[in-house]
Amino acid sequence: MPIAKALRLNEQIRISPVRLIDADNEQRGIVSTAEAQRLARESGMDLVEVAPLEKPPVCRIMDYGKFKYQQKKKLKIRPSHEVTLKEIRLRPKTDDNDRQIKLNRAVKFLQEGHKVQFTMLFRGRERAHREVGTEVFKTIVEHLGEDVKVERAPRTEGARMIMVLCPVKH
């Protein structure tokens, strides 16, 4: 149940009768709203309307503050399966050592489960030698081996060549 959904509680509940669920999660049946509120007060808890669209509406006796806290906690704990796209930028003139450093960073990203986009930027006369970029991308794929899958093969878009790799699930 999302937290953003506004639940009516205690005196805000005006419809009578209601189907009541007590603090022990036991069905109490259909009772008047006044009786349900009295039972909630006696147990030191709140009467919360959990299903307002039902006929009659369903109300539960619970500690509302604790309920909201647990809902917020569930939202924080929920794992994020978000795969982000990380970009590694290269130039045809990038030195082997610098390329190796960028490749190590790409390996780290892939191990964390992210996709990696390699972008080769061409300037001026470099545009006439696209095969240099293709060769660099081939060596990158060979270096990374079976740990990666080429999601998008090297493709030229204007002054840049782009290739996307994603980790292989073992």
Residue, then its C-alpha position, 0 to 999 in steps of 0.5 A: m500500500p503506497i504511503a502517498k495514498a491518504l487513509r482516513l483514520n479515527e474521527q475522519i471515518r464517517i460511514s457506518p457500519v464498517r467491516l472491522i479487522d482488529a489488531d491481531n488481524e482477526q475479522r470482527g465482522i460488521v460493526s458500527t463506526a462508533e463501536a469500532q472507534r471505541l475498540a480502537r481507543e481501548s486498545g490504544m491504537d488507531l482505526v484506519e480505513v484500509a479499503p474505502l471502496e468496499k461495501p461496507p468499507v474495511c477498517r483496521i485497528m493498528d498503530y498508524g505511526k508504526f504502519k507509516y514508518q514500516q511503509k517508508k522503510k519498505l520503500k527504502i529497502r526495495p532493491s533498485h534494478e536500475v542499469t545505468l549507462k556509463e560512458i568512456r570517451l576516447r580519441p584515436k590519438t589516446d595513448d595505450n597507457d591512457r586507454q588501458i586506464k579507461l579500459n580498467r574503469a570500464v571493467k569495473f563498471l561492467q562488474e557492477g552490472h552497468k552498461v558501458q558506452f565507448t565513444m570515439l571522438f574524431r576531429g579534423r583529419e581524423r574523420a578520414h581514418r575511421e578504421v583506426g576507431t574500428e580497430v581500437f573498438k575491436t581490441i577493446v572487445e577482444h581484451l574484455g573477452e567473454d565477460v561482455k556482449v556487444e549490445r550495439a556494434p560500432r556505428t558512426e554518428g557524425a564526428r563520433m563512433i559509438m559502441v555499447l557493451c553490456p555484462v554477460k550474466h553468468 
